[in-house]
């Protein structure tokens, strides 16, 4: 009797494990099936895809008309294949920027990094011969492996932060390295909000007293045109590490 009951128990456990595994696989397949698409509701609300899931149409290398050598599309994902290049080779592939400019907007994008990886989503980026990099003009939503980054990392330089200005909370909701996270940026007439996986991480008003104090203590006074323009391109940063993006969509406000 005990042998029979034990066998029955093991069979039930095995069956349950198989069902969970199958369900997880179905969920992953379902998520993949709808990646880089818009629902009818999103279309009606004015959302647009910045990435069509198969090409880099609408994107270019910062400072050039071509696409940087490290950027490609694989399996419906924008890939910056900087794995193993390291900090000293940042910008080998050049940042990937939109060919369109945006002023007030709401942007959503899925991202993931590899161990020790670093990147960012920049906005209001201006391309000009005076500037060597996108970050000289555009504020940044930080994308990084907080715990795996080998260098010094201040709170306002961690994932979900407005880089070197406003820190995401320490208890933010972030998924492990190698798993997808969802960034959301809302910009409306100088009012800025960052979200990470559905939870707000940053909110501020450009130009107020708190902003000015933070700005004076940041690295940005060294870049005189940083955040001066209130319209510009969206840019995905090459920082010498492998990074992945998908489901990039924007809604002009």
Beta strands, then each sheet from edge to edge (+ up, - down):
strand 1: 47-49
strand 2: 59-61
strand 3: 71-74
strand 4: 77-80
strand 5: 96-98
strand 6: 105-113
strand 7: 118-125
strand 8: 139-144
strand 9: 181-188
strand 10: 191-196
strand 11: 199-205
strand 12: 233-236
strand 13: 243-252
sheet 1: 1+ 13- 4+ 3-
sheet 2: 1+ 13- 6+ 9- 10+ 11-
sheet 3: 2+ 5- 12+ 7- 8+
end
